[in-house]
Structure formats: structure tokens, C-alpha cells
Amino acid sequence: MNPEPVKGRQPKLPPAYRLVQLEEVDSTSSEAKRRAAEGAEDGTLIWARRQSAAYGRRGRPWDSGEGNLFLSLIVRPDCTLAEAAQLSFLTALALGDAVGSVAPPMIEVTYKWPNDVLFNARKGAGILLESKGDGHGGLEWLVIGVGANVTSFPPESRFPATSLHFEGCPSSVSAVDLLEAFSRHMLSWVNRWLDDGFAPGRQAWLNHAHGLSEDIEVRLPQETLSGRFQGLDPQGALQLALPDGSTRSIAAGEVYFPDST
Ligand SMILES: O=C(O)CCCC[C@@H]1SC[C@@H]2NC(=O)N[C@@H]21
């Protein structure tokens, strides 16, 4: 069901995606999960102009000012839950490439583990993965939620935030432009992942990783770890050198999948 097209310019997405456009919804990810549970196809992309009850990691509210980009993509790749976590890196890369396509080069995009996209070292976008397993280690569906700050950002946030416009991107660049560019790059990254595995995405992400070889803090559901960010292993787990000399491997799935079943 797609009640009425949203106002303004209509986005053009690659035919692989089925766009559901909504003027307002509680949360595009909640809507995507409802539709996934009812059997919505791989490639269904829910896009809304406004959200009234959006959330980020750890259930934190996600500021949903009009003009920013809010979308959730339903995918059903034939892979394990652990492999599915790699899609968060590909989503970040697709967002980074999309910003590169629509914004001037003065905006430097970097990636902060596990799920943030930084514009000039401030948080410009967040990614949230939620999934339903098939009960045998495989995946029934994955919902990739993306919130990207185009026009505005929350003034008080735990990590300093920003938006494309604040960083000097022309105000003519809209959420629709970013949505179109993101969908093209996402399709291309996912196809590359399906054909060639995670290695190209891993390398591209590491080439622009924030904090690589620096001391970082990693918040897990039960503990917070401090150590040196050494890189990603071939599966995408963060390699953290701890003060006692040991290395801890932290799978992205340990911090994603808040609603995994
Ligand atoms: O950084 C984070 O904590 C992830 C934020 C994800 C927010 C997006 S906005 C679109 C989608 N709908 C939601 O309710 N959340 C995600």
C-alpha cells in the first residue's frame, strides 16, 4: 500500500528497488519490519519525509527534522546473520559515495565503527541494522535503517553532529537527491558484495576509517572497552588491542541487531 505520493520532486530509483514513499510514519524501520513480517520483497525501500517515533541504536530517539533523509531498506540476502552485519559497512560506503556525488569535495566523509558516517569529522548519518533469523543461523530478513542529516542536526548529541548544508553543501541539494544517489551506490555495493565477497568493501571502508590506529572506546551492551583500533578482520570484526597486550575481536553484530530474534 502506498497511499499517496509525497509532495515535491519524485525520486527515481533503480528498478531493483520498490519505493514506498510516505509523508509521515512513526519510523521507517518500524514500518519496514511490519512489511517484512508480511512478506515484503527484497529491495523494498521505505522513505518518509517525517518520522514521529524514530529510534537509533540502544533505542535512543532519532531526531527527525523535515528535510533530512530517513529510509529503511528490506533485504533478504542468502547469508548468515554474521555475514549480514557486513551490509552496515556497505551502507556506510554507499552513503559516502552518495555524498560524494551530490556535495562539493569540501565535505570529507569518513566512517566511524560500527555504524556512523562522518562529514568533516562530525556525525552526519547513522545506520541501524535489525534482522529476523531463520532459526538455523540464516537470515529471513534484514532491515537497514538510514538517517542522514541533509538540512539539520540535533544541537546536543553525544558525538558532535552536523549536516550537509551546515558543512557548505548548496541548499539546492535535497534529501531526494541523496536518496537517489544512495540507492544507486547501494545497489552497486551490494552487487559487488554478492559477486566478490566482503574484501573490496572492507578495504574501501578502511581507506576512510575514522580513528584507525588510535585509541577508541567501544560500547557493548554489557561493557565498554578501551583500546587501540587496529583494523577489521576479513569478516568485518573490529580488532581492538587492549592495554594488557591481548587483541579483542568484536563482531559488528554484537552492537547491531537490537531486535534480533
Ligand atoms: O546512529 C544510530 O543510532 C542509527 C540511527 C538510525 C536512524 C534511522 S532514521 C530511518 C530509520 N528509522 C528509524 O527509526 N531509525 C532509522
The ligand as an SDF file (V2000), in Angstrom:
LIG
                    3D

 16 17  0  0  0  0  0  0  0  0999 V2000
   23.1710    6.1400   14.7570 O   0  0  0  0  0  0  0  0  0  0  0  0
   22.2070    5.4450   15.0670 C   0  0  0  0  0  0  0  0  0  0  0  0
   21.9430    5.2060   16.2560 O   0  0  0  0  0  0  0  0  0  0  0  0
   21.3440    4.8560   13.9700 C   0  0  0  0  0  0  0  0  0  0  0  0
   20.2590    5.8010   13.6040 C   0  0  0  0  0  0  0  0  0  0  0  0
   19.2910    5.2610   12.5700 C   0  0  0  0  0  0  0  0  0  0  0  0
   18.1430    6.2140   12.3240 C   0  0  0  0  0  0  0  0  0  0  0  0
   17.3210    5.8210   11.1310 C   0  0  0  0  0  0  0  0  0  0  0  0
   16.2620    7.1090   10.5670 S   0  0  0  0  0  0  0  0  0  0  0  0
   15.4710    5.9960    9.4720 C   0  0  0  0  0  0  0  0  0  0  0  0
   15.2900    4.7160   10.2470 C   0  0  0  0  0  0  0  0  0  0  0  0
   14.0800    4.7800   11.0540 N   0  0  0  0  0  0  0  0  0  0  0  0
   14.3610    4.7270   12.3480 C   0  0  0  0  0  0  0  0  0  0  0  0
   13.5040    4.7720   13.2690 O   0  0  0  0  0  0  0  0  0  0  0  0
   15.6720    4.6380   12.5510 N   0  0  0  0  0  0  0  0  0  0  0  0
   16.4120    4.6210   11.3080 C   0  0  0  0  0  0  0  0  0  0  0  0
  1  2  2  0
  2  3  1  0
  2  4  1  0
  4  5  1  0
  5  6  1  0
  6  7  1  0
  7  8  1  0
  8  9  1  0
  8 16  1  0
  9 10  1  0
 10 11  1  0
 11 12  1  0
 11 16  1  0
 12 13  1  0
 13 14  2  0
 13 15  1  0
 15 16  1  0
M  END
$$$$
